Amino acid sequence: MTLTHFCTWLSNDWDVVSIHNPAKKIIGIGESTNGGFVGVLERGLHFSLANDLEKLDATLKFGSKFSKWRGQGWVNPLLDGNIAIHFNNFRLKDLCYERLPEIWPEKFKIMEGDVKSLMSHSNGVTVNIDGTDHEFDYIVDCMGFPMDYSGYTISDCSPVNRCLIHSVTDFDYEPYTDHIATEHGWMFGVPLKSRKTYGYMYNDKITPKEEASASMRKLLEAEVLETKEAEEKEYKFKCYYSNHMISGRIARNGNKALFFEPLVANSIFLYIFAARLFYDFIVNNVPADECNRQFVQAVNEMEDVITYYYQGGSTFDSEFWQTAQKEARARLKRRAPFSEMMNLYKDFKSRGILHHARTYGWAPLTWELIDKEMGYNYIS
Protein backbone atom coordinates (compact mmCIF):
# COMPACT_ATOMS: atom_id res chain seq x y z
CA MET A 1 0.00 0.00 0.00
CA THR A 2 2.81 2.43 0.91
CA LEU A 3 4.60 1.55 -2.32
CA THR A 4 1.47 2.27 -4.35
CA HIS A 5 0.94 5.55 -2.50
CA PHE A 6 4.41 6.88 -3.37
CA CYS A 7 4.23 5.75 -6.99
CA THR A 8 1.00 7.73 -7.24
CA TRP A 9 2.14 10.97 -5.66
CA LEU A 10 5.87 11.36 -6.34
CA SER A 11 6.92 12.84 -9.68
CA ASN A 12 8.97 11.03 -12.30
CA ASP A 13 12.07 12.76 -10.92
CA TRP A 14 12.03 10.06 -8.24
CA ASP A 15 12.86 6.36 -8.30
CA VAL A 16 10.47 4.33 -6.14
CA VAL A 17 12.25 1.07 -5.34
CA SER A 18 10.58 -1.98 -3.82
CA ILE A 19 13.15 -4.01 -1.86
CA HIS A 20 11.58 -7.42 -1.50
CA ASN A 21 12.56 -10.82 -0.13
CA PRO A 22 10.20 -13.35 -1.78
CA ALA A 23 11.16 -16.00 0.79
CA LYS A 24 9.66 -14.09 3.72
CA LYS A 25 6.24 -15.19 4.90
CA ILE A 26 3.30 -12.82 5.30
CA ILE A 27 0.21 -13.00 7.48
CA GLY A 28 -2.43 -14.46 5.17
CA ILE A 29 -5.73 -14.46 7.04
CA GLY A 30 -7.67 -12.35 4.56
CA GLU A 31 -7.94 -8.60 4.91
CA SER A 32 -10.88 -6.33 5.62
CA THR A 33 -10.42 -2.77 4.34
CA ASN A 34 -12.09 0.63 4.01
CA GLY A 35 -12.89 2.98 1.14
CA GLY A 36 -9.58 4.79 1.53
CA PHE A 37 -7.68 1.59 0.79
CA VAL A 38 -9.67 1.04 -2.40
CA GLY A 39 -8.87 4.63 -3.36
CA VAL A 40 -5.14 3.92 -3.02
CA LEU A 41 -5.49 0.91 -5.33
CA GLU A 42 -7.62 2.81 -7.84
CA ARG A 43 -5.13 5.65 -8.22
CA GLY A 44 -1.94 3.61 -8.03
CA LEU A 45 -2.92 0.32 -9.71
CA HIS A 46 -5.93 1.44 -11.78
CA PHE A 47 -7.85 -1.13 -9.76
CA SER A 48 -11.44 -1.65 -10.90
CA LEU A 49 -14.17 -2.99 -8.65
CA ALA A 50 -15.97 -4.18 -11.77
CA ASN A 51 -13.05 -6.05 -13.34
CA ASP A 52 -10.33 -6.82 -10.79
CA LEU A 53 -11.97 -8.49 -7.80
CA GLU A 54 -10.99 -11.92 -9.09
CA LYS A 55 -7.31 -10.96 -9.18
CA LEU A 56 -7.35 -10.36 -5.42
CA ASP A 57 -9.78 -13.19 -4.58
CA ALA A 58 -11.80 -10.22 -3.32
CA THR A 59 -15.40 -9.52 -2.39
CA LEU A 60 -17.25 -6.25 -1.91
CA LYS A 61 -17.63 -4.81 1.59
CA PHE A 62 -20.38 -2.37 2.56
CA GLY A 63 -19.56 -2.21 6.26
CA SER A 64 -18.90 -4.16 9.47
CA LYS A 65 -21.77 -6.29 10.77
CA PHE A 66 -22.05 -6.46 14.57
CA SER A 67 -23.92 -9.33 16.23
CA LYS A 68 -24.51 -10.17 19.91
CA TRP A 69 -22.86 -6.99 21.16
CA ARG A 70 -26.36 -5.68 21.93
CA GLY A 71 -29.87 -7.10 21.74
CA GLN A 72 -30.08 -5.84 18.17
CA GLY A 73 -27.48 -6.20 15.44
CA TRP A 74 -26.27 -3.35 13.24
CA VAL A 75 -23.85 -2.46 10.47
CA ASN A 76 -21.03 0.02 10.92
CA PRO A 77 -21.47 1.91 7.65
CA LEU A 78 -18.94 3.06 5.08
CA LEU A 79 -19.68 6.75 4.54
CA ASP A 80 -19.71 9.05 1.50
CA GLY A 81 -20.85 6.28 -0.82
CA ASN A 82 -17.67 4.31 -0.18
CA ILE A 83 -17.33 0.65 -1.06
CA ALA A 84 -14.48 -1.37 0.40
CA ILE A 85 -13.23 -4.90 -0.24
CA HIS A 86 -12.15 -8.05 1.52
CA PHE A 87 -9.05 -9.38 -0.22
CA ASN A 88 -6.54 -12.21 -0.14
CA ASN A 89 -3.21 -10.93 1.23
CA PHE A 90 -1.25 -13.40 -0.87
CA ARG A 91 -2.59 -11.85 -4.10
CA LEU A 92 -1.83 -8.16 -3.50
CA LYS A 93 1.92 -8.36 -4.12
CA ASP A 94 1.37 -10.08 -7.47
CA LEU A 95 -1.11 -7.43 -8.60
CA CYS A 96 1.26 -4.64 -7.55
CA TYR A 97 4.22 -6.14 -9.39
CA GLU A 98 2.06 -6.65 -12.47
CA ARG A 99 0.53 -3.15 -12.58
CA LEU A 100 3.16 -0.79 -11.15
CA PRO A 101 5.76 -1.35 -13.93
CA GLU A 102 3.05 -0.78 -16.54
CA ILE A 103 1.55 2.35 -15.00
CA TRP A 104 4.70 3.96 -13.54
CA PRO A 105 7.58 2.71 -15.75
CA GLU A 106 9.63 5.90 -15.28
CA LYS A 107 9.88 5.57 -11.50
CA PHE A 108 9.06 2.05 -10.29
CA LYS A 109 11.93 -0.41 -9.69
CA ILE A 110 12.30 -3.77 -7.92
CA MET A 111 15.27 -5.13 -5.97
CA GLU A 112 15.09 -8.65 -4.56
CA GLY A 113 17.08 -9.55 -1.48
CA ASP A 114 17.10 -9.68 2.29
CA VAL A 115 17.60 -6.40 4.14
CA LYS A 116 20.19 -6.87 6.87
CA SER A 117 20.39 -3.33 8.23
CA LEU A 118 19.24 0.27 7.78
CA MET A 119 21.47 3.23 8.69
CA SER A 120 20.14 6.78 8.38
CA HIS A 121 22.65 9.60 7.88
CA SER A 122 22.46 13.28 6.96
CA ASN A 123 22.27 12.75 3.18
CA GLY A 124 20.41 9.46 2.92
CA VAL A 125 20.03 5.90 4.14
CA THR A 126 22.50 3.03 3.76
CA VAL A 127 20.66 -0.25 3.24
CA ASN A 128 22.57 -3.52 3.48
CA ILE A 129 20.95 -6.07 1.17
CA ASP A 130 22.43 -9.57 1.28
CA GLY A 131 25.73 -8.16 2.56
CA THR A 132 26.04 -5.33 0.01
CA ASP A 133 25.47 -1.66 0.89
CA HIS A 134 23.11 0.44 -1.25
CA GLU A 135 22.34 4.15 -0.89
CA PHE A 136 18.85 5.67 -0.93
CA ASP A 137 17.51 9.13 -0.16
CA TYR A 138 14.70 7.83 2.08
CA ILE A 139 13.39 4.47 3.28
CA VAL A 140 10.00 3.25 4.46
CA ASP A 141 10.51 0.25 6.73
CA CYS A 142 7.57 -2.13 6.28
CA MET A 143 9.45 -5.24 7.41
CA GLY A 144 6.83 -6.54 9.81
CA PHE A 145 6.78 -6.92 13.56
CA PRO A 146 9.62 -5.29 15.55
CA MET A 147 12.43 -7.47 16.85
CA ASP A 148 12.13 -5.64 20.17
CA TYR A 149 9.77 -2.99 21.48
CA SER A 150 12.16 -0.33 22.69
CA GLY A 151 10.96 2.90 21.11
CA TYR A 152 7.38 1.59 21.10
CA THR A 153 4.39 2.05 23.38
CA ILE A 154 2.50 -1.10 24.35
CA SER A 155 -1.16 -0.14 24.12
CA ASP A 156 -3.76 -0.86 26.79
CA CYS A 157 -6.70 -0.26 24.44
CA SER A 158 -7.60 -3.89 23.80
CA PRO A 159 -8.60 -6.77 26.13
CA VAL A 160 -7.77 -9.52 23.59
CA ASN A 161 -4.32 -10.94 22.84
CA ARG A 162 -4.82 -14.16 20.91
CA CYS A 163 -6.68 -15.34 17.81
CA LEU A 164 -7.66 -18.81 16.60
CA ILE A 165 -8.23 -19.22 12.84
CA HIS A 166 -10.72 -21.38 10.95
CA SER A 167 -11.57 -21.26 7.24
CA VAL A 168 -14.51 -22.66 5.30
CA THR A 169 -15.26 -22.87 1.60
CA ASP A 170 -19.02 -23.42 1.87
CA PHE A 171 -20.66 -20.24 3.17
CA ASP A 172 -23.39 -17.71 2.43
CA TYR A 173 -21.72 -14.51 1.28
CA GLU A 174 -22.77 -11.17 2.73
CA PRO A 175 -20.94 -7.90 1.90
CA TYR A 176 -19.82 -7.30 5.48
CA THR A 177 -17.01 -8.12 7.86
CA ASP A 178 -18.55 -10.11 10.71
CA HIS A 179 -17.97 -8.88 14.29
CA ILE A 180 -19.68 -11.50 16.46
CA ALA A 181 -19.46 -11.13 20.24
CA THR A 182 -18.71 -14.38 22.05
CA GLU A 183 -18.40 -15.50 25.65
CA HIS A 184 -14.63 -15.05 25.48
CA GLY A 185 -14.33 -11.94 23.27
CA TRP A 186 -15.45 -11.66 19.68
CA MET A 187 -15.04 -13.41 16.33
CA PHE A 188 -14.43 -11.81 12.95
CA GLY A 189 -15.46 -13.28 9.63
CA VAL A 190 -13.78 -12.19 6.38
CA PRO A 191 -15.46 -13.48 3.19
CA LEU A 192 -13.25 -13.95 0.13
CA LYS A 193 -14.29 -15.50 -3.16
CA SER A 194 -12.45 -18.73 -2.38
CA ARG A 195 -13.12 -19.03 1.35
CA LYS A 196 -14.35 -17.34 4.50
CA THR A 197 -11.89 -17.02 7.35
CA TYR A 198 -12.99 -16.66 10.95
CA GLY A 199 -10.82 -15.38 13.76
CA TYR A 200 -11.76 -16.09 17.38
CA MET A 201 -10.36 -13.24 19.46
CA TYR A 202 -9.82 -13.90 23.17
CA ASN A 203 -7.52 -13.26 26.13
CA ASP A 204 -5.37 -16.25 27.05
CA LYS A 205 -4.90 -14.90 30.58
CA ILE A 206 -8.63 -15.37 31.13
CA THR A 207 -9.57 -18.20 28.78
CA PRO A 208 -7.49 -21.36 28.17
CA LYS A 209 -6.83 -22.10 24.52
CA GLU A 210 -8.70 -25.42 24.76
CA GLU A 211 -11.84 -23.67 26.01
CA ALA A 212 -11.65 -21.01 23.29
CA SER A 213 -11.10 -23.67 20.63
CA ALA A 214 -14.08 -25.70 21.83
CA SER A 215 -16.29 -22.60 21.77
CA MET A 216 -15.19 -21.67 18.26
CA ARG A 217 -15.78 -25.21 16.96
CA LYS A 218 -19.26 -25.22 18.50
CA LEU A 219 -20.18 -21.83 17.01
CA LEU A 220 -19.03 -22.85 13.54
CA GLU A 221 -20.16 -26.49 13.79
CA ALA A 222 -16.64 -27.66 13.01
CA GLU A 223 -15.06 -30.89 14.25
CA VAL A 224 -11.57 -29.41 13.94
CA LEU A 225 -10.20 -25.96 13.15
CA GLU A 226 -8.85 -25.84 9.60
CA THR A 227 -6.98 -23.21 7.58
CA LYS A 228 -6.39 -22.69 3.87
CA GLU A 229 -3.35 -21.74 1.78
CA ALA A 230 -0.50 -20.61 4.06
CA GLU A 231 -2.66 -19.41 6.95
CA GLU A 232 -1.46 -20.08 10.47
CA LYS A 233 -3.89 -21.72 12.87
CA GLU A 234 -3.44 -19.14 15.60
CA TYR A 235 -1.78 -15.82 16.37
CA LYS A 236 -0.62 -14.42 19.68
CA PHE A 237 -0.15 -10.65 19.59
CA LYS A 238 0.21 -7.43 21.50
CA CYS A 239 -1.06 -4.00 20.51
CA TYR A 240 1.63 -1.35 20.08
CA TYR A 241 2.74 1.70 18.14
CA SER A 242 6.04 3.43 17.35
CA ASN A 243 6.80 6.55 19.36
CA HIS A 244 8.66 7.96 16.35
CA MET A 245 7.16 7.01 13.00
CA ILE A 246 9.95 9.04 11.35
CA SER A 247 13.52 8.80 12.58
CA GLY A 248 16.17 10.51 10.48
CA ARG A 249 15.34 9.61 6.88
CA ILE A 250 13.58 6.36 7.77
CA ALA A 251 9.83 6.00 8.28
CA ARG A 252 7.99 3.02 9.70
CA ASN A 253 4.71 1.75 8.32
CA GLY A 254 2.63 -1.40 8.42
CA ASN A 255 3.29 -3.68 11.37
CA LYS A 256 6.63 -1.96 11.89
CA ALA A 257 4.72 1.21 12.81
CA LEU A 258 1.80 -0.24 14.74
CA PHE A 259 -0.40 -3.23 15.37
CA PHE A 260 -3.92 -3.25 16.78
CA GLU A 261 -6.57 -5.93 16.95
CA PRO A 262 -8.62 -5.94 13.71
CA LEU A 263 -11.80 -4.31 15.05
CA VAL A 264 -13.44 -2.32 12.19
CA ALA A 265 -10.24 -2.51 10.07
CA ASN A 266 -8.83 0.29 12.22
CA SER A 267 -5.16 -0.03 11.24
CA ILE A 268 -5.81 0.60 7.53
CA PHE A 269 -6.75 4.21 8.30
CA LEU A 270 -3.46 4.70 10.13
CA TYR A 271 -1.29 3.06 7.45
CA ILE A 272 -2.70 5.42 4.82
CA PHE A 273 -2.20 8.41 7.12
CA ALA A 274 1.39 7.39 7.93
CA ALA A 275 2.26 7.15 4.23
CA ARG A 276 0.87 10.63 3.67
CA LEU A 277 2.79 12.04 6.64
CA PHE A 278 6.07 10.72 5.25
CA TYR A 279 5.24 12.23 1.86
CA ASP A 280 4.66 15.58 3.57
CA PHE A 281 7.97 15.20 5.39
CA ILE A 282 9.84 14.52 2.13
CA VAL A 283 8.09 16.84 -0.31
CA ASN A 284 6.47 19.57 1.77
CA ASN A 285 9.23 19.88 4.39
CA VAL A 286 6.92 19.23 7.33
CA PRO A 287 9.26 18.66 10.31
CA ALA A 288 9.65 15.10 11.57
CA ASP A 289 8.57 16.13 15.07
CA GLU A 290 5.28 17.46 13.71
CA CYS A 291 4.67 14.33 11.63
CA ASN A 292 5.39 12.15 14.65
CA ARG A 293 3.05 14.23 16.79
CA GLN A 294 0.23 13.88 14.28
CA PHE A 295 0.86 10.15 13.96
CA VAL A 296 0.75 9.52 17.72
CA GLN A 297 -2.38 11.67 18.05
CA ALA A 298 -4.13 9.69 15.32
CA VAL A 299 -3.06 6.43 16.96
CA ASN A 300 -4.31 7.57 20.38
CA GLU A 301 -7.67 8.50 18.87
CA MET A 302 -7.94 5.07 17.26
CA GLU A 303 -7.10 3.46 20.61
CA ASP A 304 -10.11 5.29 22.01
CA VAL A 305 -12.28 3.96 19.18
CA ILE A 306 -11.30 0.39 20.10
CA THR A 307 -11.85 0.92 23.83
CA TYR A 308 -15.18 2.61 23.10
CA TYR A 309 -16.66 -0.65 21.85
CA TYR A 310 -15.72 -2.65 24.94
CA GLN A 311 -16.89 -0.22 27.62
CA GLY A 312 -20.54 -1.26 27.27
CA GLY A 313 -19.89 -4.98 27.39
CA SER A 314 -21.96 -7.33 25.26
CA THR A 315 -24.89 -9.72 25.62
CA PHE A 316 -22.55 -12.09 27.51
CA ASP A 317 -22.10 -11.70 31.27
CA SER A 318 -18.80 -13.60 31.37
CA GLU A 319 -15.48 -13.10 33.11
CA PHE A 320 -13.98 -11.73 29.90
CA TRP A 321 -16.71 -9.16 29.36
CA GLN A 322 -16.83 -8.09 33.00
CA THR A 323 -13.07 -7.50 32.90
CA ALA A 324 -13.11 -5.85 29.47
CA GLN A 325 -15.94 -3.51 30.43
CA LYS A 326 -14.31 -2.46 33.70
CA GLU A 327 -10.90 -1.81 32.10
CA ALA A 328 -12.38 0.02 29.10
CA ARG A 329 -14.42 2.37 31.27
CA ALA A 330 -11.41 3.13 33.45
CA ARG A 331 -9.23 3.81 30.42
CA LEU A 332 -11.68 6.20 28.78
CA LYS A 333 -12.06 8.13 32.04
CA ARG A 334 -8.32 8.82 31.86
CA ARG A 335 -8.59 10.03 28.27
CA ALA A 336 -9.44 13.74 28.53
CA PRO A 337 -9.23 14.26 24.72
CA PHE A 338 -11.94 11.62 24.24
CA SER A 339 -14.28 13.23 26.78
CA GLU A 340 -13.67 16.67 25.33
CA MET A 341 -14.45 15.49 21.80
CA MET A 342 -17.65 13.69 22.83
CA ASN A 343 -18.80 16.87 24.60
CA LEU A 344 -17.93 18.90 21.50
CA TYR A 345 -19.90 16.52 19.27
CA LYS A 346 -22.88 16.77 21.62
CA ASP A 347 -22.71 20.56 21.59
CA PHE A 348 -22.37 20.74 17.80
CA LYS A 349 -25.29 18.35 17.32
CA SER A 350 -27.50 20.40 19.65
CA ARG A 351 -26.81 23.39 17.41
CA GLY A 352 -27.46 21.45 14.21
CA ILE A 353 -23.84 21.61 13.02
CA LEU A 354 -22.44 18.19 14.00
CA HIS A 355 -20.69 17.81 10.65
CA HIS A 356 -18.64 20.96 11.25
CA ALA A 357 -16.65 19.04 13.86
CA ARG A 358 -13.37 17.36 12.97
CA THR A 359 -12.86 13.62 12.80
CA TYR A 360 -11.68 11.76 15.88
CA GLY A 361 -10.64 8.37 14.58
CA TRP A 362 -13.99 8.41 12.80
CA ALA A 363 -16.10 11.03 11.09
CA PRO A 364 -18.76 12.70 13.31
CA LEU A 365 -21.58 10.89 11.47
CA THR A 366 -20.11 7.49 12.33
CA TRP A 367 -19.87 8.46 15.98
CA GLU A 368 -23.50 9.58 15.90
CA LEU A 369 -24.78 6.38 14.31
CA ILE A 370 -22.76 3.94 16.41
CA ASP A 371 -23.34 5.85 19.64
CA LYS A 372 -27.06 5.30 19.12
CA GLU A 373 -26.67 1.58 18.33
CA MET A 374 -24.48 0.95 21.37
CA GLY A 375 -26.71 2.98 23.67
CA TYR A 376 -23.95 5.16 25.12
CA ASN A 377 -25.68 8.51 24.46
CA TYR A 378 -22.47 10.53 24.41
CA ILE A 379 -23.86 12.63 21.58
CA SER A 380 -27.67 12.41 21.68
Protein Blocks (a to p, Z undefined) as FASTA:
>chain_A
ZZmmmmmmpcfkbccdddddfkbccddfbpcddfklmmmmmmmnopafklmmmmnopacd
fbdcdehkbmbdcddddeehiacddddfklmmmmmmmmmmmmmmmlgccdedddfbdcdd
fkbccddeehiacddfbdcdfebjafbfghiacdfkbcbfbdcddddfbdcddfbdcddd
dfklpadddddfkbccddddddfklmcfklmmmmmmmmnopabdcdehjbcfbdcddddd
dfblbgcjaccehjlloccdfehhlmmmmmmmmmmmmmmmmmnopafklmmmmmmmmmmm
mmmmmmmmmmnopabdcfklmmmmmmmmmmmmmmmmlmmmmmmmmmmmmnopmmmpcceh
iafklmmmmmmmnonommZZ
